[in-house]
Amino acid sequence: MAVARLTYVKARNEWSLGVANSHGDFRRYTPLPTGRLATLLDEIDADPMYAFWG
């Protein structure tokens, strides 16, 4: 089950973070939509908005 999608945006040299909804569709994770890969992975792990791990 996918809970997050990380996409590299070459034009901006940064990563984009998406979160899955209950139907498996992805939307932009608005608290931290783009950034460095390590930062976004930390955000997924911490899950302060309970968006990834419930």
C-alpha positions in Angstrom: 0.0 0.0 0.0 1.5 3.3 -1.1 1.3 6.1 1.4 3.6 8.7 -0.2 5.0 9.5 -3.6 8.3 11.4 -4.0 8.9 12.8 -7.5 12.1 14.5 -8.6 11.5 17.9 -10.4 14.6 18.3 -12.5 13.8 21.9 -13.6 13.9 23.0 -10.0 16.5 20.5 -8.7 14.2 19.5 -5.9 11.8 16.8 -4.8 8.0 16.9 -4.6 5.9 15.0 -2.0 2.5 13.6 -2.5 0.2 11.8 -0.1 -2.3 9.1 -1.0 -6.0 9.5 -0.2 -8.3 6.6 0.7 -8.8 5.8 -3.0 -5.1 5.5 -3.7 -4.9 8.8 -5.6 -2.1 11.2 -4.8 -2.4 14.9 -4.0 0.3 17.4 -3.0 1.3 17.3 0.6 0.7 21.0 1.4 2.6 21.4 4.7 5.9 20.6 2.9 5.2 20.1 -0.8 8.8 20.3 -2.1 12.3 20.3 -0.8 15.4 18.2 -0.3 15.0 14.4 -0.3 16.2 13.9 3.2 13.9 16.6 4.6 10.9 15.0 2.9 11.8 11.5 4.1 12.1 12.9 7.6 8.6 14.5 7.2 7.1 11.2 6.1 8.8 9.4 9.1 7.7 12.0 11.7 4.2 12.3 10.1 3.2 15.4 12.2 -0.2 15.8 10.3 -1.0 12.0 10.5 -1.3 12.0 6.7 0.9 9.0 6.0 0.6 6.5 8.9 -2.7 7.6 10.3 
